[in-house]
Amino acid sequence: MSLEKEIQSSFIDEHQKLAVNIIYTQNQITSGISGVLKPFGISIQQFNVLRILRGQYPNAANVNLIIERMLDKMSNASRIVDKLEQKGLVERKRNKIDARNRDVLITKKGLDLLADIQPKMQVLTHQTINLCEEEARTLNALLDKLRQKNHDQ
């Protein structure tokens, strides 16, 4: 169904429609991801931090590295790490170089949780993203181009 029919609106031009279409589509995808994560008791932001830490594993990461890599730059990484630590999904360790800093390491429980979530997330993305591999590649390239223009300004 077209965006105009779904939200019952018209647009000034294709650029305005594209901006609204991206936001609308992002909200649908986010809702699906939240639905997958809800039974596991974690938020999208917590999932993102766990994935970042899994990428660093077996090395730890500091909060600044986590902030740099987070998808949602408005999230409070320290608070998210606190919640993940309370759930036993990450642990904080004293930084060997700077004792004032704490390193964050994903635990086995955190790795196991990601392993449990992965198949469900894969099913969701294949159901939600109704594009063939080539179309997905093209859209990814266009979105990269869109963001690049925004970074250059």
MDTraj code that builds the backbone (N, CA, C; nanometers):
import mdtraj as md
import numpy as np

residues = "MET SER LEU GLU LYS GLU ILE GLN SER SER PHE ILE ASP GLU HIS GLN LYS LEU ALA VAL ASN ILE ILE TYR THR GLN ASN GLN ILE THR SER GLY ILE SER GLY VAL LEU LYS PRO PHE GLY ILE SER ILE GLN GLN PHE ASN VAL LEU ARG ILE LEU ARG GLY GLN TYR PRO ASN ALA ALA ASN VAL ASN LEU ILE ILE GLU ARG MET LEU ASP LYS MET SER ASN ALA SER ARG ILE VAL ASP LYS LEU GLU GLN LYS GLY LEU VAL GLU ARG LYS ARG ASN LYS ILE ASP ALA ARG ASN ARG ASP VAL LEU ILE THR LYS LYS GLY LEU ASP LEU LEU ALA ASP ILE GLN PRO LYS MET GLN VAL LEU THR HIS GLN THR ILE ASN LEU CYS GLU GLU GLU ALA ARG THR LEU ASN ALA LEU LEU ASP LYS LEU ARG GLN LYS ASN HIS ASP GLN".split()
xyz = np.array([
    [0.0850, -0.1175, 0.0000],
    [0.0000, 0.0000, 0.0000],
    [0.0899, 0.1242, 0.0000],
    [0.0464, 0.2268, -0.0707],
    [0.1261, 0.3496, -0.0780],
    [0.1209, 0.4238, 0.0549],
    [0.2232, 0.5037, 0.0778],
    [0.2306, 0.5828, 0.2008],
    [0.1115, 0.6773, 0.2112],
    [0.0742, 0.7398, 0.1003],
    [-0.0398, 0.8331, 0.1016],
    [-0.1655, 0.7651, 0.1541],
    [-0.1901, 0.6409, 0.1118],
    [-0.3088, 0.5689, 0.1575],
    [-0.2958, 0.5281, 0.3037],
    [-0.1751, 0.4852, 0.3442],
    [-0.1569, 0.4384, 0.4822],
    [-0.1769, 0.5502, 0.5833],
    [-0.1259, 0.6680, 0.5543],
    [-0.1380, 0.7770, 0.6525],
    [-0.2392, 0.8829, 0.6097],
    [-0.3050, 0.8590, 0.4957],
    [-0.4088, 0.9481, 0.4428],
    [-0.3602, 1.0921, 0.4369],
    [-0.2541, 1.1105, 0.3608],
    [-0.1949, 1.2429, 0.3464],
    [-0.1333, 1.2551, 0.2082],
    [-0.1103, 1.3769, 0.1655],
    [-0.0381, 1.4018, 0.0407],
    [0.0874, 1.4819, 0.0740],
    [0.1763, 1.4929, -0.0230],
    [0.3058, 1.5540, 0.0018],
    [0.3350, 1.6627, -0.1003],
    [0.4153, 1.7600, -0.0602],
    [0.4543, 1.8709, -0.1469],
    [0.5375, 1.8202, -0.2642],
    [0.6310, 1.7294, -0.2328],
    [0.7184, 1.6742, -0.3365],
    [0.7722, 1.5388, -0.2910],
    [0.8492, 1.4748, -0.3761],
    [0.9032, 1.3420, -0.3460],
    [1.0028, 1.3446, -0.2304],
    [1.0740, 1.4546, -0.2124],
    [1.1701, 1.4638, -0.1012],
    [1.0977, 1.4638, 0.0336],
    [0.9897, 1.5401, 0.0428],
    [0.9118, 1.5416, 0.1664],
    [0.8521, 1.4027, 0.1916],
    [0.8002, 1.3414, 0.0852],
    [0.7434, 1.2075, 0.0992],
    [0.8494, 1.1090, 0.1462],
    [0.9700, 1.1193, 0.0926],
    [1.0785, 1.0294, 0.1320],
    [1.1098, 1.0429, 0.2809],
    [1.1192, 1.1662, 0.3305],
    [1.1494, 1.1869, 0.4724],
    [1.0422, 1.1222, 0.5604],
    [0.9164, 1.1449, 0.5278],
    [0.8071, 1.0866, 0.6056],
    [0.8065, 0.9349, 0.5905],
    [0.8338, 0.8869, 0.4700],
    [0.8356, 0.7432, 0.4433],
    [0.9438, 0.6740, 0.5260],
    [1.0608, 0.7343, 0.5362],
    [1.1692, 0.6759, 0.6163],
    [1.1285, 0.6696, 0.7631],
    [1.0716, 0.7765, 0.8147],
    [1.0295, 0.7793, 0.9557],
    [0.9195, 0.6757, 0.9808],
    [0.8212, 0.6708, 0.8917],
    [0.7098, 0.5771, 0.9066],
    [0.7590, 0.4330, 0.9025],
    [0.8464, 0.4036, 0.8079],
    [0.9008, 0.2690, 0.7938],
    [0.9877, 0.2323, 0.9131],
    [1.0685, 0.3271, 0.9593],
    [1.1536, 0.3037, 1.0768],
    [1.0684, 0.2699, 1.1988],
    [0.9568, 0.3386, 1.2134],
    [0.8685, 0.3104, 1.3270],
    [0.8092, 0.1698, 1.3185],
    [0.7749, 0.1246, 1.1978],
    [0.7227, -0.0111, 1.1815],
    [0.8294, -0.1153, 1.2160],
    [0.9504, -0.0930, 1.1685],
    [1.0598, -0.1870, 1.1964],
    [1.0913, -0.1884, 1.3456],
    [1.0976, -0.0700, 1.4065],
    [1.1254, -0.0598, 1.5498],
    [1.0196, -0.1332, 1.6321],
    [0.8948, -0.1192, 1.5925],
    [0.7868, -0.1879, 1.6631],
    [0.8040, -0.3396, 1.6554],
    [0.8421, -0.3893, 1.5386],
    [0.8657, -0.5328, 1.5229],
    [0.9813, -0.5817, 1.6077],
    [1.0894, -0.5057, 1.6098],
    [1.2071, -0.5435, 1.6900],
    [1.1713, -0.5432, 1.8379],
    [1.0983, -0.4412, 1.8815],
    [1.0556, -0.4355, 2.0227],
    [0.9724, -0.5576, 2.0587],
    [0.8862, -0.6004, 1.9656],
    [0.8040, -0.7186, 1.9896],
    [0.8868, -0.8453, 2.0046],
    [0.9925, -0.8571, 1.9260],
    [1.0815, -0.9735, 1.9377],
    [1.1560, -0.9702, 2.0707],
    [1.2009, -0.8523, 2.1122],
    [1.2839, -0.8406, 2.2325],
    [1.2042, -0.8466, 2.3632],
    [1.0768, -0.8102, 2.3589],
    [0.9958, -0.8026, 2.4811],
    [0.9989, -0.9310, 2.5641],
    [0.9799, -1.0499, 2.5046],
    [0.9831, -1.1718, 2.5857],
    [1.1192, -1.1976, 2.6521],
    [1.2234, -1.1364, 2.5983],
    [1.3574, -1.1538, 2.6552],
    [1.3877, -1.0496, 2.7629],
    [1.2973, -0.9539, 2.7809],
    [1.3120, -0.8547, 2.8869],
    [1.4179, -0.7489, 2.8622],
    [1.4464, -0.7207, 2.7343],
    [1.5427, -0.6147, 2.7051],
    [1.4850, -0.5186, 2.6011],
    [1.5373, -0.3965, 2.6039],
    [1.4956, -0.2927, 2.5101],
    [1.5842, -0.2956, 2.3857],
    [1.5445, -0.2194, 2.2851],
    [1.6255, -0.2084, 2.1639],
    [1.7629, -0.1504, 2.1968],
    [1.7683, -0.0501, 2.2832],
    [1.8958, 0.0107, 2.3205],
    [1.9855, -0.0887, 2.3945],
    [1.9265, -0.1690, 2.4829],
    [2.0046, -0.2713, 2.5530],
    [2.0554, -0.3765, 2.4553],
    [1.9729, -0.4148, 2.3593],
    [2.0125, -0.5093, 2.2555],
    [2.1296, -0.4535, 2.1757],
    [2.1219, -0.3259, 2.1421],
    [2.2289, -0.2606, 2.0669],
    [2.3608, -0.2638, 2.1449],
    [2.3555, -0.2336, 2.2743],
    [2.4772, -0.2355, 2.3566],
    [2.5328, -0.3774, 2.3651],
    [2.4471, -0.4759, 2.3832],
    [2.4945, -0.6148, 2.3880],
    [2.5620, -0.6546, 2.2572],
    [2.5063, -0.6125, 2.1451],
    [2.5670, -0.6441, 2.0152],
    [2.7029, -0.5757, 1.9995],
    [2.7136, -0.4531, 2.0473],
    [2.8425, -0.3825, 2.0424],
    [2.9451, -0.4583, 2.1252],
    [2.9056, -0.4991, 2.2442],
    [2.9981, -0.5711, 2.3325],
    [3.0336, -0.7085, 2.2780],
    [2.9381, -0.7730, 2.2123],
    [2.9686, -0.9019, 2.1480],
    [3.0731, -0.8817, 2.0376],
    [3.0645, -0.7709, 1.9664],
    [3.1619, -0.7401, 1.8627],
    [3.3015, -0.7158, 1.9180],
    [3.3102, -0.6711, 2.0413],
    [3.4383, -0.6459, 2.1077],
    [3.4945, -0.7710, 2.1745],
    [3.4056, -0.8660, 2.2043],
    [3.4410, -0.9843, 2.2822],
    [3.5540, -1.0627, 2.2150],
    [3.6530, -1.1097, 2.2877],
    [3.6630, -1.1220, 2.4332],
    [3.7194, -0.9974, 2.5022],
    [3.7421, -0.8916, 2.4257],
    [3.7907, -0.7673, 2.4868],
    [3.6742, -0.6889, 2.5443],
    [3.7059, -0.6056, 2.6398],
    [3.6058, -0.5186, 2.7003],
    [3.5991, -0.3884, 2.6214],
    [3.4993, -0.3078, 2.6511],
    [3.4834, -0.1754, 2.5901],
    [3.4560, -0.0748, 2.6998],
    [3.4948, 0.0492, 2.6763],
    [3.4559, 0.1521, 2.7728],
    [3.3268, 0.2176, 2.7237],
    [3.2654, 0.2956, 2.8096],
    [3.1358, 0.3557, 2.7779],
    [3.1480, 0.4497, 2.6579],
    [3.2613, 0.5188, 2.6435],
    [3.2774, 0.6096, 2.5295],
    [3.2721, 0.5335, 2.3971],
    [3.3336, 0.4169, 2.3914],
    [3.3283, 0.3365, 2.2693],
    [3.1852, 0.2927, 2.2413],
    [3.1144, 0.2546, 2.3453],
    [2.9746, 0.2133, 2.3295],
    [2.8920, 0.3294, 2.2739],
    [2.9113, 0.4483, 2.3287],
    [2.8377, 0.5670, 2.2832],
    [2.8650, 0.5938, 2.1352],
    [2.9912, 0.5843, 2.0951],
    [3.0287, 0.6079, 1.9549],
    [2.9559, 0.5142, 1.8597],
    [2.9344, 0.3913, 1.9020],
    [2.8795, 0.2888, 1.8127],
    [2.7291, 0.2698, 1.8238],
    [2.6674, 0.3333, 1.9221],
    [2.5229, 0.3148, 1.9406],
    [2.4444, 0.3725, 1.8241],
    [2.3366, 0.3064, 1.7889],
    [2.2488, 0.3546, 1.6820],
    [2.1693, 0.4762, 1.7281],
    [2.1225, 0.4736, 1.8514],
    [2.0441, 0.5833, 1.9082],
    [2.1370, 0.6702, 1.9917],
    [2.1834, 0.7791, 1.9329],
    [2.2819, 0.8662, 1.9997],
    [2.2227, 0.9400, 2.1190],
    [2.0910, 0.9384, 2.1329],
    [2.0273, 1.0073, 2.2451],
    [2.0159, 0.9174, 2.3693],
    [2.0532, 0.7924, 2.3572],
    [2.0444, 0.6996, 2.4699],
    [2.1503, 0.7305, 2.5746],
    [2.1174, 0.6992, 2.6989],
    [2.2109, 0.7151, 2.8105],
    [2.2839, 0.5814, 2.8292],
    [2.4025, 0.5722, 2.7706],
    [2.4761, 0.4454, 2.7692],
    [2.5088, 0.3970, 2.9103],
    [2.5455, 0.4865, 2.9986],
    [2.5799, 0.4454, 3.1356],
    [2.4604, 0.3815, 3.2053],
    [2.3440, 0.4402, 3.1885],
    [2.2222, 0.3857, 3.2501],
    [2.1875, 0.2503, 3.1886],
    [2.2054, 0.2378, 3.0571],
    [2.1781, 0.1106, 2.9896],
    [2.2724, 0.0023, 3.0409],
    [2.4007, 0.0362, 3.0550],
    [2.4979, -0.0607, 3.1071],
    [2.4618, -0.0998, 3.2500],
    [2.4162, -0.0038, 3.3304],
    [2.3732, -0.0349, 3.4677],
    [2.2618, -0.1394, 3.4669],
    [2.1633, -0.1211, 3.3804],
    [2.0507, -0.2157, 3.3739],
    [2.0968, -0.3532, 3.3262],
    [2.1859, -0.3542, 3.2273],
    [2.2378, -0.4824, 3.1778],
    [2.3206, -0.5530, 3.2845],
    [2.3937, -0.4760, 3.3640],
    [2.4728, -0.5344, 3.4730],
    [2.3802, -0.5948, 3.5789],
    [2.2720, -0.5262, 3.6113],
    [2.1755, -0.5782, 3.7086],
    [2.1150, -0.7107, 3.6621],
    [2.1021, -0.7283, 3.5318],
    [2.0464, -0.8509, 3.4751],
    [2.1521, -0.9594, 3.4569],
    [2.2782, -0.9266, 3.4865],
    [2.3858, -1.0249, 3.4729],
    [2.4322, -1.0459, 3.3297],
    [2.3974, -0.9527, 3.2406],
    [2.4311, -0.9675, 3.0993],
    [2.5661, -0.9046, 3.0651],
    [2.6118, -0.8132, 3.1499],
    [2.7444, -0.7520, 3.1345],
    [2.8068, -0.7389, 3.2727],
    [2.9369, -0.7197, 3.2739],
    [3.0042, -0.6905, 3.4008],
    [3.1025, -0.5765, 3.3776],
    [3.1207, -0.4987, 3.4820],
    [3.2176, -0.3881, 3.4764],
    [3.3445, -0.4335, 3.5453],
    [3.4564, -0.3941, 3.4846],
    [3.5873, -0.4267, 3.5418],
    [3.6710, -0.3000, 3.5480],
    [3.7614, -0.2978, 3.6397],
    [3.8518, -0.1837, 3.6529],
    [3.9425, -0.1779, 3.5301],
    [3.9561, -0.0598, 3.4721],
    [4.0438, -0.0388, 3.3573],
    [4.1884, -0.0447, 3.4058],
    [4.2705, -0.1255, 3.3392],
    [4.4087, -0.1459, 3.3829],
    [4.4955, -0.0225, 3.3633],
    [4.4602, 0.0620, 3.2681],
    [4.5406, 0.1812, 3.2392],
    [4.4939, 0.3007, 3.3214],
    [4.3634, 0.3196, 3.3312],
    [4.3068, 0.4339, 3.4034],
    [4.2064, 0.3822, 3.5059],
    [4.2463, 0.3806, 3.6311],
    [4.1639, 0.3232, 3.7380],
    [4.0317, 0.3984, 3.7558],
    [4.0218, 0.5215, 3.7058],
    [3.8963, 0.5971, 3.7172],
    [3.7914, 0.5453, 3.6199],
    [3.8353, 0.4802, 3.5147],
    [3.7424, 0.4274, 3.4139],
    [3.7107, 0.2813, 3.4418],
    [3.5916, 0.2428, 3.3986],
    [3.5507, 0.1038, 3.4116],
    [3.5280, 0.0483, 3.2722],
    [3.5747, -0.0722, 3.2507],
    [3.5516, -0.1407, 3.1252],
    [3.4253, -0.2252, 3.1386],
    [3.3604, -0.2485, 3.0260],
    [3.2367, -0.3267, 3.0244],
    [3.2609, -0.4490, 2.9369],
    [3.2252, -0.5651, 2.9899],
    [3.2451, -0.6915, 2.9197],
    [3.1135, -0.7687, 2.9190],
    [3.0773, -0.8229, 2.8042],
    [2.9568, -0.9048, 2.7963],
    [2.9847, -1.0382, 2.8667],
    [2.8862, -1.0868, 2.9404],
    [2.9003, -1.2136, 3.0122],
    [2.8539, -1.3294, 2.9239],
    [2.8775, -1.4501, 2.9704],
    [2.8286, -1.5682, 2.8986],
    [2.6764, -1.5628, 2.8886],
    [2.6128, -1.5180, 2.9952],
    [2.4670, -1.5046, 2.9941],
    [2.4235, -1.4063, 2.8843],
    [2.4970, -1.2976, 2.8673],
    [2.4672, -1.2007, 2.7619],
    [2.4876, -1.2593, 2.6230],
    [2.5962, -1.3338, 2.6060],
    [2.6228, -1.3997, 2.4775],
    [2.5145, -1.5028, 2.4461],
    [2.4743, -1.5791, 2.5474],
    [2.3692, -1.6796, 2.5284],
    [2.2361, -1.6134, 2.4910],
    [2.2059, -1.5010, 2.5553],
    [2.0823, -1.4295, 2.5247],
    [2.0818, -1.3844, 2.3784],
    [2.1930, -1.3274, 2.3322],
    [2.2013, -1.2853, 2.1920],
    [2.1849, -1.4044, 2.0976],
    [2.2422, -1.5169, 2.1346],
    [2.2283, -1.6378, 2.0522],
    [2.0817, -1.6825, 2.0455],
    [2.0078, -1.6675, 2.1554],
    [1.8657, -1.7036, 2.1571],
    [1.7815, -1.6063, 2.0734],
    [1.8193, -1.4792, 2.0756],
    [1.7440, -1.3757, 2.0041],
    [1.7693, -1.3815, 1.8536],
    [1.8913, -1.4157, 1.8139],
    [1.9328, -1.4068, 1.6732],
    [1.8375, -1.4738, 1.5744],
    [1.7950, -1.5992, 1.5956],
    [1.7052, -1.6611, 1.4966],
    [1.5717, -1.5878, 1.4836],
    [1.5180, -1.5403, 1.5945],
    [1.3913, -1.4680, 1.5910],
    [1.4071, -1.3342, 1.5193],
    [1.5212, -1.2693, 1.5392],
    [1.5482, -1.1418, 1.4730],
    [1.5649, -1.1633, 1.3226],
    [1.6272, -1.2737, 1.2859],
    [1.6466, -1.3043, 1.1439],
    [1.5120, -1.3284, 1.0749],
    [1.4233, -1.4010, 1.1407],
    [1.2891, -1.4238, 1.0856],
    [1.2169, -1.2898, 1.0693],
    [1.2249, -1.2050, 1.1706],
    [1.1593, -1.0744, 1.1650],
    [1.2098, -0.9917, 1.0469],
    [1.3401, -0.9828, 1.0298],
    [1.3921, -0.8988, 0.9220],
    [1.3526, -0.9525, 0.7852],
    [1.3488, -1.0836, 0.7699],
    [1.3087, -1.1392, 0.6405],
    [1.1590, -1.1196, 0.6150],
    [1.0789, -1.1192, 0.7208],
    [0.9351, -1.0962, 0.7054],
    [0.9051, -0.9479, 0.6837],
    [0.9788, -0.8617, 0.7537],
    [0.9527, -0.7178, 0.7513],
    [1.0089, -0.6504, 0.6273],
    [1.1262, -0.6904, 0.5879],
    [1.1940, -0.6266, 0.4746],
    [1.1605, -0.7058, 0.3499],
    [1.0582, -0.6610, 0.2817],
    [1.0028, -0.7314, 0.1672],
    [1.0789, -0.6938, 0.0394],
    [1.2110, -0.7168, 0.0404],
    [1.2969, -0.6848, -0.0732],
    [1.3864, -0.8042, -0.1044],
    [1.4179, -0.8225, -0.2308],
    [1.5156, -0.9247, -0.2657],
    [1.6549, -0.8715, -0.2292],
    [1.7531, -0.9572, -0.2377],
    [1.8905, -0.9208, -0.1996],
    [1.9415, -0.7988, -0.2786],
    [1.9164, -0.7978, -0.4080],
    [1.9634, -0.6865, -0.4921],
    [1.8927, -0.5552, -0.4568],
    [1.7613, -0.5618, -0.4308],
    [1.6873, -0.4418, -0.3908],
    [1.7372, -0.3900, -0.2557],
    [1.7643, -0.4813, -0.1636],
    [1.8171, -0.4411, -0.0326],
    [1.9534, -0.3741, -0.0485],
    [2.0380, -0.4295, -0.1341],
    [2.1703, -0.3715, -0.1599],
    [2.1565, -0.2301, -0.2175],
    [2.0651, -0.2123, -0.3120],
    [2.0426, -0.0810, -0.3732],
    [1.9910, 0.0189, -0.2703],
    [1.8929, -0.0225, -0.1906],
    [1.8387, 0.0681, -0.0887],
    [1.9450, 0.1037, 0.0143],
    [2.0265, 0.0063, 0.0549],
    [2.1361, 0.0352, 0.1483],
    [2.2308, 0.1391, 0.0899],
    [2.2640, 0.1268, -0.0379],
    [2.3534, 0.2238, -0.1023],
    [2.2895, 0.3628, -0.1068],
    [2.1611, 0.3685, -0.1366],
    [2.0920, 0.4978, -0.1403],
    [2.0848, 0.5621, -0.0018],
    [2.0574, 0.4820, 0.1006],
    [2.0533, 0.5361, 0.2371],
    [2.1914, 0.5824, 0.2818],
    [2.2956, 0.5073, 0.2445],
    [2.4332, 0.5517, 0.2740],
    [2.4601, 0.6862, 0.2078],
    [2.4171, 0.7006, 0.0829],
    [2.4357, 0.8262, 0.0095],
    [2.3593, 0.9395, 0.0772],
    [2.2385, 0.9130, 0.1209],
    [2.1570, 1.0132, 0.1899],
    [2.2251, 1.0616, 0.3166],
    [2.2754, 0.9691, 0.3967],
    [2.3447, 1.0075, 0.5207],
    [2.4749, 1.0814, 0.4917],
    [2.5448, 1.0425, 0.3881],
    [2.6717, 1.1078, 0.3541],
    [2.6489, 1.2551, 0.3225],
    [2.5442, 1.2859, 0.2476],
    [2.5138, 1.4250, 0.2165],
    [2.4888, 1.5032, 0.3450],
    [2.4161, 1.4411, 0.4390],
    [2.3867, 1.5074, 0.5658],
    [2.5130, 1.5290, 0.6482],
    [2.6116, 1.4397, 0.6379],
    [2.7367, 1.4551, 0.7124],
    [2.8238, 1.5643, 0.6518],
    [2.8134, 1.5847, 0.5200],
    [2.8979, 1.6819, 0.4521],
    [2.8539, 1.8254, 0.4777],
    [2.7309, 1.8450, 0.5197],
    [2.6791, 1.9817, 0.5372],
    [2.7211, 2.0416, 0.6686],
])
top = md.Topology()
chain = top.add_chain()
for i, resn in enumerate(residues, 1):
    res = top.add_residue(resn, chain, resSeq=i)
    for name in ("N", "CA", "C"):
        top.add_atom(name, md.element.get_by_symbol(name[0]), res)
traj = md.Trajectory(xyz[None], top)
